[in-house]
Amino acid sequence: MAYNAFTLNEVKRQFGLEIHEQDDLFSEATSVEVSSWLQETLREFAPLALAMSTEKARSEMIIAPILLEARRHKHETISLFSGMEFSVDAAQGLVGFCDYLLSLSPTHFSIEAPVVAVVEAKNENLRGGMGQCIAELVAARLFNQQQGKPVETVYGAVTTGSTWRFLRLHGSDVHVDLTEYYLDQPGAIVGVLLWMLDNTGYGNY
């Protein structure tokens, strides 16, 4: 089994997780002012990506620019990995490729702990990507522990580019935000991403 084979029921059963649905899970996050670069990029390329309607187009033309905007707001003190292999524990099926990983390490030559957020791109309904994203969060937490940089909470997002839904793994509890964020709210989406990076319980890493 690899990340993309996990369903919600399978990830709950295998890792002993409880799924909680919650409105406005990230209500403390505040919308930020996004750069003119992101505004122009989305204005020009988002319609093209949505018209092409492939995961690759949405990932490259919508999702990646939004994540790069979050990195810019953090003054490039974080690293963003795209399409990287992230095989952590083959025995548990925690192997495969992640669409995007965010780490609090500024190093880009290799994935370094602590990995604090996972973003999964889907060209389908968001629920279809939840099991995969949660499995990747379990892997991120285990990876951090293996590297001696454990974090209390890791975060995830499943997105079609035009719609975003965020979630949080803490202990054995997965909280899924019922609030959906849309492409016409780039400041709100980036705001949630920044809140995630600032609220991982990562200590002084």
N, C-alpha and C positions, 0 to 999 in steps of 0.2 A: 504494500500500500504506500502511496505517496500523498503529499498534501492535497492534490486535486481529487483524490479518491474519497476524502472524508465528507460525510454528510453531517448534518447537525446531530442526528441521533447517534451516529457512530462516534463522533468526537466526545459527546456527553458520556457515552458508555465506557469508552476506552480510557478516558482520563478522569473519570469520576467528577465531571463538572455539572454545575447547575446553571441553567440559563434563566436570566431575569430580564424581562422587558420593562423599559422605563422611559417615560416621556422626559424630554429636555435634560438628558443625562449630562450634557455639557453646557448647561445654562449659565455657568460662571464664565465661560469663554466669551470674550468680547470681539466683535468684528474689528478688523484692522483696515487701514487704508492701503490698498494694493498699488503697485507701481504702474506707471503708464505703459511699461513694457508688457506686463501681464494683461492689462486691459486691451491693448492693441493686438496682442497675440490671440487672445480668446475671440475678439471681435472678428479677426480675419480668418482664423483657422478652425474655430469651434463649429461653425456651420458646415465646413467641408468635412470634418471628422464625423459629424452626426449624419451627414448625407451618405458618406461611405459606409457607416454603420458596421465597422469592424473593431475588434478589441485593440488591434495594433494602432489604427488611426486615432481612436479615442485616447489611448495611452500616450502616444507621442505628441498629439496636438492639444490635448486638454489636461490630462492628469499630470504629466511630467512638468509642464510649465507652472501649475499650481504648487507642486511640491518644491520646485526650484524657488518659487516666491517665498515659501516658508523658510527655506535655507537662507535666502537673502536677508530675511528679517532677523535671523539668528547670527548674522554677520559671519556666515560660513564657518561657524564653530561646530557644526554637525556634518555628518556625511550622509549622502543619499546614494543608494545602490539600486540599480535597475536591472531586472532580469538575471540576477545572480543565483548560482546554485547555493543552497543553504541546507546542506544535509547534516543533521545534528545527531540523530539516533535512528539507525536503520531498523533496529529491532522493534521500535514503536511506530514505524512508518513515517517518521519525521524527516523525510528526505524530499528533494525536488528543488524546483526553482520558485523564487518569490518574485512577484512583479516589482515591488518596491520595498526597501527596508530603510528605516531611518535610525541612525546611531548617534549617540552623543560624543563619539570620537570623531575628530576632524580628518582622520586618515582615510584615504580612498583606495589605497593599493590592495587592501583586503578588508573583509568584514571584521570589525573589532567590537568587543563589548564596551558599553552596554547597548544592545539593540533595544529600542524602546517603542517602535511603532512599525506596523506592517500595513501596506496598502495593496489591496487586491483588485485588479481591473476585471470587470465582467461585462460582456456584451449580452446580458440577459437580466432576469430579475435579480434583485440584490440578495434575496434569500438563498438563491442557488450558490452563492459564494461564501456564505457564512461559515459552513463547516470547514472549508479550506482555510479561511482566514483565521479561525480559532485554533486550528491545528498549527498554523504558523506562529501564532502567539505562544502556544505551549512550547514550541521549539525555541522561540526567542528567549523565553524565560529560562529554559534549560541551558541554552547556549551561554547566557549571561552567568549562570551558576558555574558552569564548567570553566569559564574564563576568570572566575574569582571576582566578578562584578555583578552580584545579584541586584535586581531591582524589585521593588514591592509590586509595582503595577506596570503592565504593558498594554499598549493600545493598538487598535486596528481600525481599518476602514475598508468597506467594500463599495466600489463605485463603478458606475457605467460611464463616468465622465460627466454626464449631465445631472446625475443624481448621486448623492453621497450618503452613506449611513455609517455611523461610528460605533465602536464597541470597546469594552475594557475588560481585561482579565486581571483579577486580584484573588489570590488564593485559589479556591475551587469554584469561584463565582465569576460567571461571564455576564456582564451587564450590556445589553443591546439597546442602543438609543432608538426609540420609535420615531424620533424626529428625523425627517429627511431634509437634506440641504441640497440646493439646486444651483445650477451653473450661473444663474443671474445673481448669486450671492457669493462671489469669490472672496470677498473680505471676511464673510462669516466662516467659510470653509477654511481659509488660512488661519483665522482666529482659533478655530478648534484645534488645528494641527499644532499651532504654537502652544496652546494650553496643554496639550498632551506632552509636549517636550519639556514643559516646565513643571509637570506634576507627576513624575514617575516614581518619586521616592528614591532617587538614585544617589543620594548622599553627595559626596564631593568628587565624583568622577569627572 
